[in-house]
Structure formats: structure tokens, C-alpha cells
Amino acid sequence: VGSGGGLCLATVPVQVSERTMWRMQENMVDLVTKASGCTTVELFASPKASTAGWRDSATDVYALVVGTRNERWLAGQLIQVCGAGMQNKTLGKLPIQLSGECRAMKIPKDCMGKIMGREKTNLINLMKETSTVILLTKEESGSSKKDANEMDDLLEMMFDQLRDGPSTELAILGAPRARLQAEARLMMTVERKLPGYFSRPDDNEELDSGSGVAIDKLWFDQDFEPDTMGRRCTLLTAASGCFSDAAAKMLVLAGSGMERQLGRDYARWMVSRQRGKYPHLANFDARKDVVTVPAPKELLTSKWLRKHLEQLAEDNGTLIFFDDWVDELQQGAERRIVLAGREIAQRDADGNSSKFISKLLEEARHLLDTAASGGDKAPQWKLDWSNSWSSSGWSGGGSWGRGDWKNWSWQEKEEEEDDDDDDDD
């Protein structure tokens, strides 16, 4: 058994029966391995020696763990509490030494069926996808119901009773980011089951002021996801670096302070077009996570271009959209496409753009050229501006900015789409 801080092997006693050990082998061992970061975790049973010197049928259960010192310690603690929870069907109070390694979350009793799933399949899948271990620690009966009077808001009182009613406490263990992601997903499961469970503040946001990993909550006037595919949250996660999930009008962001700031900016841009407006980028020149490409205003209504820019954005984990900027020198004949994301902010030691940015700009420029020349069902028109811009290329190194990126969406106004359909006909 190694005791150094490097990669070593350790043996940890587990106070469970051999039958419980085999149950733990089905899922829990793999979950503990991922949550702790260990290379390997294995369980084995060792026969006990009887007082007469002969071996009887009783056995002791042990865990072999391979990893660094911190990983071995965490794996040992996790395997022991998991064993106690499976042996006794409830964990009870979490050991004090794990208080700094977990996040506790209260779940309304009405939501536990959705979270657990049949034979705990939903909970197991959540733990696998987030590399966490989630344990049921205790159940609470909740406070007694309050009598309503004529002045009470009956809907809010109902939610207060749900929040203070019977609940189950879950302990989420694993790496800090993994714990936050699991907690955010559990929050959205509760919100989908009980819409309005999380109180919406007057300023429509509940932010953590720290710079470390934490969770922010935002509310919008419309559903953040336009459908059930979850594509906006997927793109938002890739572009900002923080995990995001949404339930109707509520959005949660889990990550560092800088990542959550990007996530808030990007999310507001993404829903801007639903209000019939193009995103506005204030203080644009101060941002390093944005570049732009000029485009003629006639391409604003090109469905073909919008579709292919959307695919380019998803393929590269980057936001791509038209903002509200207008070239006043050319009487509004020129607009611009904005490309934004954490990868765009990456520069070399001399401050030069990365190969990722160059490739992305080249692909965006190619799509604009194709749309401007009328190919692939793009608008059938051709501009001298397009030809001259295509021959000269993009040589300015991009426009960099920092600003109030408001909101973004691939949703166009219905009247604009109707006009485009008439043109195609």
C-alpha cells in the first residue's frame, strides 16, 4: 500500500455485506471512480479467520483504489458512504469530513419520482453524465400549512407551501464543476415539474457575486428554448464555457465568474430577435471575444444564409449573428456579422489572432460570397460591393469589442420571412 502523494494503491475497508458489495459493483464503483478521479476502484471480499483457526463463511469487504493521495482519500470516503447508504437504504447525516466536498440540495417530495425514475435509472444516468455521486441523506416532513386570508396571493402561497413542505435532501459529491452541473440540472428538473417553484426576482436575475464557480439564475419574458431540442443551451455552453440549462423562461448558468458573465451576455443576445430587434453591442471596441465581417444589408433576409450560419455556429461552438450596426457612410448599405465566443478571445503571445479565428472568418466569408452571388437558393442579385469585397478579402484583423451584447436568435420577424417567401415565388 502506497502512502505517497503520487499515483499509488491503497486498501480501504467497507462496512457492508458481500451481497451489498455485489450490488455496488453494478453502478456505484464506476461512479465513484469517475467522481474521485481515481484510475481504478475495485471491491473484493476476504474471508474472516474463525477463533478456532479455521476459515468460516463470514467475509470482510475491501476496496482497492489507485490514484493520487487526494483521489484515494476521496474515493475511500465515497465508497464507504455509498456502501452505508445501500446497506441501510438511507445515509442519514453525511460525515463531517465530506462537508467541503459536496453540495446539499432540497428536493420537493412531489419531484422525487421524476428525479429517481424507474429503478433509479434517471438518477443513475444523471450521475454518469455529470461524473458525480448523489446520495439521499434525509427526508423532512416540512412545516405546517398556513391559513389563507383575502389579502394573500394564493398562487404564491401554494409555492411557499411546496418550498416548505415535505422534501428529500440530496448530497452531491464530486469535482466542483461536476457538482454544480448536477445541481443545475436538478434545479431545472424541479422547475419543469413545478413551474414557478424558483421565485422570480424583480430584476429577473439572481447572481452569485463571487469569481469562483457558482450558479446564476436568469429569467426572460419568453421561453429561452424555442423547442425541446435544447440547441440554444448546447451552443451557449460551448461558446461561453459555462454549463447552461433552461426550463421555460428560466435559465441557469454554472461556471466561473468570467464564464457566467459571458453566458449572461450571450444568452441575452440569443433571445433578442424574439423581440423583433437585432442585438446591440455597446462598448464594442473593448471586447476580445468578438470579431466581425461586413455584409450587405440585402442578406439580412436570406434564409439560406441564416441556415448555414446557424450550422457554422453549432459546428464551431461560436455565436454568429447580425447585430444592429449600420454603416452610416454608405447610407446603411452595409451591415455586419458578429462572431463571438471564448475561443475567439484566445491569442498568441504577440496578441495575434489564432488559426481558429482565421478559419472561422474564411468560412463565414465563403458563405457570404455564395449568398451574394445567388447560389443555393440565396437571393438572386449581385452587387459590385460583393465582388470588390470578395477580391480584397478580410484584412483588417477583425473588430474587437466589449459591450452589452444584448440578445441573439435565429428567429426572424414573421413579416420578413413572408416577404422573402414572396420573393422566392
N, C-alpha and C positions, 0 to 999 in steps of 0.2 A: 504494500500500500504506500503510495507516494504522498508526501506532505508538502511538496514544494508549490510555488506559485505557478509553475508551468504546467504543461499537459501531463497529468498523472492519473492513476487509477485509485479509487477508494471504495471501501465496502461500508454500506450503511444498513443497520438493522431496521426492519419494517415490522411493526407490531400488527400483523394481520395473519389470518389463517391461510393455509395453502389454497383453499378454494377461492378466497378473495384474491389471492395472488394471480390465479389464472384469469379471473375477471379483469384484473388490472392490465394484464398483458394484451387484451383485445384493443384498447384505445389509449388508455391512460399513460402507458410507458412512452409511446411515441409523442404524446402531447407534452409530457414532462421534458423529454429530450429537446424538443424544439423551443419550449418556453425558457428553459435554463441555458440553452446554447451549448450543452454538452455534446461531445462527439458520439457517445454511446451511453445508454442506460439499459441494464438488463436485470431481471429478477431471477432468483433461484432459491430453492428450498434445501435446507441442510438438516438431516436427521439429528435429533437430540440423543445424547447418550443417557441410558437409564441408570438408576442408582446401583443396579447390580452389575454394571459394566457392559450390559448388552444393549443394543440399539432397539428402541421401541418404535411405534408408528408416529410419534409426535415429531414435528419439524419446526425449525426456525426459518423465517423468510428474510432474505437479504437483497440489497440492490447493489450491483456493481456499476459505478459511474466513472466515466472517463472524460476529463476536461480540465480547465484551469481551476485554480483554487476557488475563485468566486463561483464558477459554474458548478463545480462539485458541491459546494455548500448549498446553493440554491436548489439543485436537483435533489439533494438529500432531504431538504426541508419539504419540497413539493411532494416527493414520493411518499413521505410519511403522512402529511396531512391528507393527501388523496386516499391513502390506504385507510386512514381513520374515518374519512367521510364515507367510503364504500363499505367498510366493516360495520359502522354504526348507522348508516343511512343518512346521517346529518353530521356536519362537522362541529357545530357549536361555535365557541369562541376561537378565533384564529390565534395561533401562537404569537406572542408579542414580538418575537424576533422577525416575523414576517410583516409587521405593520408598515414598514417602509418599502416593502416590495409589492404592495397591492393597492388596488382602488376598490373601495366598497360602494355598492350601488343598491338602492332600494327599488324593488320592482313591485308594482301593484299585483295583488293576487289574481286579478282578472286577466293579467297578461302572461302569467307563468305558463299556461298551456301553449301559447304561441311561441314563447321563447324556448321551452323544453322540446316540444314536438313529440311525435310518437317514439317511444323508447329512447327519448333524449337525443333524437337524430339532429334536431335543429341546433341544440346546444353544442353537440359534438362537432358539427360542421363549422359553427362559429369559432370554436377553439382551434380547429385545424386551419381555418383560413386566416386567423389572426395570430397564430403561434402563442396562444395563451392557455392557462388553466383557470377555469371558472368553477367555483365551488359554492354550494348553498350553505351559508353559515348559520342563519337563524330565521325564524318566522315571527312576525309581530301581529298581534290582533288589532292594533290601531286604536285610535281614540274614539270615544262615543260620538254619535251623531248629534248635531246641533239643531235646535228647533228654528224654523224659518219664520220671519215676520214679513210684513208687507214691503218693507224697505230693502230687503235682501235681494241681491241678484241671484236668482235661483240656479242659473247655469253655473256661475262661479262657485256657488255654494256646493253644487254637485261635484265639481272638480276638487274643491277643498276636501270634501269627504273621501274622494278617491285617493288624494295625496296623503291624507292622514288615516286612511282605512287599512285593512289587512294587507300585509306586504311580506315579501321574502327578501332577505338581504343576500346579495351575491358578492363574493370576493374574487376580484380579477387579478391574476398573478402572471408575471412575465416581464419582458423588457418594457421600459417606459412608453415607447411609441406603440407597442403592441397592446398594452393595457388601455391606452387612450382610444385606439381604433376600436377595440372590442366594446368599450363603454359607449362610444359614439353610435355604434351600430345597435346596441341595446336600447339606447335612447330613442332612436328612430323606429325601432320595433314597437316600443311603447306608444309613441306618438301616432303611428299608423293604426294601432289597435284602439287607442283612446285619443282621437284628435282634440287638441287643446289642452292636453294634460300638462304640458310645459307652458307656464304663464308667459304671455307676450308682453314685454315692457313697452312703455310709451314711445321710446326712441327706436324700437324694432331691433334692438341688438343687446346681447348680454356677453360682454367681452372680458377675458382674463387680462389683467394689466401687466402680467409678468412676461419676460422674454423667453422663458423656458417652454417646454412642451406643455400644452394645455388645450382646452376646448373652448371655442367661441360658438355662440348661437346667433343666428340672424333670421329675421322674418321679412317676407316680401308681400306685396299686395296681390300676387298671383302665384300659382304653383311654380316652384323652381324648375321641376322637370315637366316638360310638355307632354310626356308619355311615360310608359312604365319601363322603358329600356334603360334608364339611368345613364344615358350617354353624356349628359352635361356634367354630372358628378365625376364620371370617369375622366373626362377631359380636364376638369378643374383640378382634380387630384394630380394628374400628370403635369399640368402647366405650373401649378403653384408649389408642389412638393408636400402639401399637407393633405391628409385624408379628408374626404368630404362625403356626406350622405344627406339625403333630403327626404322629408315627409310632407307632402303638400306644400304649404307656404313656408315651412321651417327648414333651415339649413344648418348643419353642424360642421365645423372645421376643427380638425385635430392636428396639431403640429407645433413647431416653434413660433415665437412671436413674429419673426420676419415672414415665415411661411403663411401664418394666419393673416397677416396684413395683405400679402399678395392675394390670398384666397378671397378676402373680402372685396378687394378691388376688382378682381376678375369676375367674381360672382355678380357684382352689380353691373358690370359691362354685359354679361351674358343675358341678363333679363331686360336690358334697356330697350331692345327693339320691340318687345311685347307692349311697350307703352307708346309705340309709334315714333320713337326718337333714335337717332344714331348716337352712340356713346360719345361723350365729350372728355377729352384728355387735357385737363388743366396742368400747368407746370410741366409740360411735356418734356422740355429740354433737360430736366434734372433726372429722368429715369434712365436706367441702364438695361432694363429688361424689355425694351421696346425698340423695334425698327419699323420703318415704313417704306412702302413702294408707291409711287404715283400711279394714278389710274384715271382714265377719262370718265366723266360723270355718267355717260351713257351706259356704262357697265353696272351701275347700281342695281338695275332691274334684271340683270341676266341670271336666269335660273340655272343655266348650265354652269356659269362661273361660280355661283353660290354653292352648288352641289359639290363641285370639285375642290373649292377652297375648304369646305367642311371636311372632306375626306383627307386633304393635306394636313389640316389641323389635327385630326384624330391620329393620323399615321405618325406625326412628329410630337404629339403632346404639347401643342402650342396653340394659343388663341389666334385666330386670323379673322379680321372683320373690317368693314368700312366704318370710319368714325365720322364726326360731323365737320371735319376740317374742309375748308373750301379755299381754293387759290383765287384770291381777290384780284391779283394782277391779270389773270386770264378770264375775268368775269365769271368765275365759277365753272369754267370748262374742265378743270382738273380737280379730282378728289384723290384720296389715298387709302391704301390698305394698311392696316396695322397688324404687326406680328408681335406677339407678347408671350413671355414665358421665362421661367428661371434659367433654362438652358441658354437663352439669348443673352443673359447677363454675364455668361462666362467669357472671360477674355484672357489673353496670354499676358506675360509679364510686361509687355510694352503697350498693353491696352488695345491690341488689335482684335478684330472680330475672329471668331472661331470658324473652323470648316463647316460646322453645323449651320451657322448663320448664312454663310456663302451658299451652301447647297439649298437651304430653305428659300432664300431670296431668288435663286436661279429657277427653282420650281415654280414659285409664285409668279415670276416674270413670264415664264413659258405659258402658264395658264392665262395670263392677261393677254399675251400675244395671240393665243388661239381664239380667245373670246373676241378680241378686237378685229380679227380677220374673218369672223363669221363662221368659224368651223364648229362642228359637233353641235348644231342647233343653237349656236350662240347668235346674238342679234346680227342681222345681215347688213352690216355697214362697215365702212373703213375710213379711218381718219389719218390725215397727214401727221397729226401728233403721234399716233401709234407707231407709224413707220419710223419717224425720226427718233422716237424714244427707244424703239427696238434696236436700231442700229447703233445708237450711242451706248446703250446698256446702263446698268445701275452702277454708278461710280462714286457716289457721294459718301459711302460708308455708313449710310443709314441716319435716320433722325432718332436721337435718343431723348427720352423724356421721363419725367416722373410726375404723375399727376393723379387726378381724381378719376380714375378710369371709369367711371360710371358703369354702364351695363352693356351686355352684348348678347345677341341672339341671332340665329339664322332665320328667325321668323320675319318675314316682310309684311308690310301692310297689305290687307286683302285687296284694296283698290289698286295697288301697284302690280300685284300678281294678275289681277283681272286685265289690266291694261296690257301686260306682257303677253297674256294668252291671246288677246285680240290681235296683237302684232304678229304673233306666230301664225295665226289663222290667215 
